[in-house]
Amino acid sequence: MVTKRADIAVIGAGVVGCAVAKRLSETQPGKKIVVLEKLGGVGLETSSLNSGVLHSGIHQDPNFLKSKLAREGSKLAADHLKSRRLPVMHCGMLIAVSLESLRRGLYKEWLDLWRLVKRGKEQKINLKFLTSFGIKKIEPNIRALGGIFIPDVWVIDPTIFVNVLYQEARARGVDFFFESPVLSVAKNSDSYLLHTPDKEFSAKEVINSAGLYADEVAQMAGFGQYKIYPWRGEYYEVLGEKKNLVSRLVYPALPANYPGKGIHFSPRVDGRLFVGPNAKLVPRKNYYTEEKTPPEEFLKAVNRFCPQIKKEDLVWAYSGIRPKLTNSEESDFIIKLEYSYPHWINLIGIESPGLSSAIAIAKYVDKLL
Ligand SMILES: Cc1cc2nc3c(=O)[nH]c(=O)nc-3n(C[C@H](O)[C@H](O)[C@H](O)COP(=O)(O)OP(=O)(O)OC[C@H]3O[C@@H](n4cnc5c(N)ncnc54)[C@H](O)[C@@H]3O)c2cc1C
């Protein structure tokens, strides 16, 4: 078997692995960096199966690393793409309280919104309160009692973003090996040996950014304490003219322990409109298309704000799977230097807002090293 030597090996070429490889190629010039990816290209799992939102951090606990990295990373990602003249939609995020909440006793949705406002204020996120009339002014087809608007939220094409990071890392000399799943790991006194089906890689520093499978890769290196719960989020696309009904991100206000941010209106840079994602614990990490959720759940969620959308306007589009660290409560990203020599860094539970945070995560990993 061929043995390839490297200074740094990154496992997984999702948005995080590509961002980390690119960053290290800039700050550690001269070091040989390899990225080992199980699939045939970059960003083919969760990194391309999401909403493409560069989040403000308002949904996260302000004490979490997640909220800080999302705030920092979103701005960096938007600037990065803009400076390369790639599509970035500066549409902002509306978090609204539905008219229906009046019938259900109002109190609960306002409390959920108020909790988000509190989180936003603690993080100094710029937001505006909007009345029902104020909402109609910016989104004429959205009916709501009121809500908040966060201007500094962007939508990007996640596939373009991952590919830019990949191309830039490659241009700086990073070697990517596709169809190269890491199957086992052996630790020596000064390096790790990573076994793939046809090669082995020896590296003094390893970054495990294997997304949904990061717990299994960590276990190969002797860190068996992590478990990832796969929570699927499905999307429906709004077809025909109705895709023009909503042009901004419109979210409901949900409790902090909800396993997602709620089914929202998710406009895309190419002019399409999606609704989703829901949140469902699934039996496997690759359970993308089995037992599709019928449209009624999505219709109910979007009709609270936009009754014009009908069942026949919706078609099931795709799903992504969240690598969650818990089954119920909120949890933070785990970004941990497990061994100081040879270095092994685990990145586990990089669920939303992982896309937003990618460039900031890469800076954080660089500092850890
Ligand atoms: C429904 C949904 C919506 C989301 N919406 C947003 C959003 O709007 N904004 C946001 O900021 N975030 C969002 N996220 C989260 C975001 O998509 C993720 O946080 C981010 O993509 C994680 O990137 P990653 O590189 O860590 O993981 P991944 O993209 O999963 O990449 C990991 C890579 O590792 C590879 N791999 C796995 N095992 C091995 C192995 N043994 N050997 C080699 N390679 C391996 C995989 O093939 C994969 O390519 C959403 C997630 C979901 C599921």
The ligand as a MOL file (V3000), in Angstrom:
LIG
                    3D

  0  0  0     0  0            999 V3000
M  V30 BEGIN CTAB
M  V30 COUNTS 53 58 0 0 0
M  V30 BEGIN ATOM
M  V30 1 C -31.6850 21.1350 6.6900 0
M  V30 2 C -30.4680 21.9460 7.0160 0
M  V30 3 C -30.4750 23.3290 6.8520 0
M  V30 4 C -29.3620 24.0980 7.1760 0
M  V30 5 N -29.3730 25.4330 6.9260 0
M  V30 6 C -28.2840 26.1630 7.2240 0
M  V30 7 C -28.2510 27.5470 6.9350 0
M  V30 8 O -29.1610 28.0930 6.3280 0
M  V30 9 N -27.1630 28.2640 7.3370 0
M  V30 10 C -26.1280 27.6800 8.0030 0
M  V30 11 O -25.2110 28.3850 8.3990 0
M  V30 12 N -26.0950 26.3480 8.2170 0
M  V30 13 C -27.1330 25.5830 7.8320 0
M  V30 14 N -27.1130 24.2400 8.0350 0
M  V30 15 C -25.9160 23.6360 8.6220 0
M  V30 16 C -24.7870 23.4980 7.6160 0
M  V30 17 O -25.2450 22.9570 6.3990 0
M  V30 18 C -23.7010 22.6220 8.2320 0
M  V30 19 O -23.3720 23.1200 9.5030 0
M  V30 20 C -22.4300 22.5810 7.3870 0
M  V30 21 O -22.7290 22.2430 6.0720 0
M  V30 22 C -21.4620 21.5840 7.9810 0
M  V30 23 O -20.3720 21.4600 7.1170 0
M  V30 24 P -19.2670 20.3510 7.3700 0
M  V30 25 O -18.1950 20.6140 6.4130 0
M  V30 26 O -18.9590 20.2900 8.8260 0
M  V30 27 O -20.0260 18.9710 7.0910 0
M  V30 28 P -20.3860 18.2100 5.7190 0
M  V30 29 O -20.9010 19.1060 4.6950 0
M  V30 30 O -21.2500 17.0620 6.1390 0
M  V30 31 O -18.9880 17.6750 5.2250 0
M  V30 32 C -18.3700 16.5570 5.8090 0
M  V30 33 C -17.6600 15.7970 4.7310 0
M  V30 34 O -16.9620 14.7120 5.3320 0
M  V30 35 C -17.0100 13.6070 4.4590 0
M  V30 36 N -16.7520 12.3990 5.2410 0
M  V30 37 C -17.5550 11.7940 6.1480 0
M  V30 38 N -16.9590 10.7190 6.6680 0
M  V30 39 C -15.7330 10.6260 6.0780 0
M  V30 40 C -14.6350 9.7310 6.1990 0
M  V30 41 N -14.6670 8.6700 7.0270 0
M  V30 42 N -13.5400 9.9440 5.4340 0
M  V30 43 C -13.4700 10.9980 4.5680 0
M  V30 44 N -14.4840 11.8760 4.4250 0
M  V30 45 C -15.5970 11.7070 5.1760 0
M  V30 46 C -18.4160 13.6810 3.8770 0
M  V30 47 O -18.5170 12.9620 2.6620 0
M  V30 48 C -18.6060 15.1820 3.7010 0
M  V30 49 O -18.2640 15.6150 2.4190 0
M  V30 50 C -28.2170 23.4530 7.7050 0
M  V30 51 C -28.1920 22.0550 7.8380 0
M  V30 52 C -29.2940 21.3060 7.4830 0
M  V30 53 C -29.2550 19.8310 7.6000 0
M  V30 END ATOM
M  V30 BEGIN BOND
M  V30 1 1 1 2
M  V30 2 1 2 3
M  V30 3 2 2 52
M  V30 4 2 3 4
M  V30 5 1 4 5
M  V30 6 1 4 50
M  V30 7 2 5 6
M  V30 8 1 6 7
M  V30 9 1 6 13
M  V30 10 2 7 8
M  V30 11 1 7 9
M  V30 12 1 9 10
M  V30 13 2 10 11
M  V30 14 1 10 12
M  V30 15 2 12 13
M  V30 16 1 13 14
M  V30 17 1 14 15
M  V30 18 1 14 50
M  V30 19 1 15 16
M  V30 20 1 16 17
M  V30 21 1 16 18
M  V30 22 1 18 19
M  V30 23 1 18 20
M  V30 24 1 20 21
M  V30 25 1 20 22
M  V30 26 1 22 23
M  V30 27 1 23 24
M  V30 28 2 24 25
M  V30 29 1 24 26
M  V30 30 1 24 27
M  V30 31 1 27 28
M  V30 32 2 28 29
M  V30 33 1 28 30
M  V30 34 1 28 31
M  V30 35 1 31 32
M  V30 36 1 32 33
M  V30 37 1 33 34
M  V30 38 1 33 48
M  V30 39 1 34 35
M  V30 40 1 35 36
M  V30 41 1 35 46
M  V30 42 1 36 37
M  V30 43 1 36 45
M  V30 44 2 37 38
M  V30 45 1 38 39
M  V30 46 1 39 40
M  V30 47 2 39 45
M  V30 48 1 40 41
M  V30 49 2 40 42
M  V30 50 1 42 43
M  V30 51 2 43 44
M  V30 52 1 44 45
M  V30 53 1 46 47
M  V30 54 1 46 48
M  V30 55 1 48 49
M  V30 56 2 50 51
M  V30 57 1 51 52
M  V30 58 1 52 53
M  V30 END BOND
M  V30 END CTAB
M  END
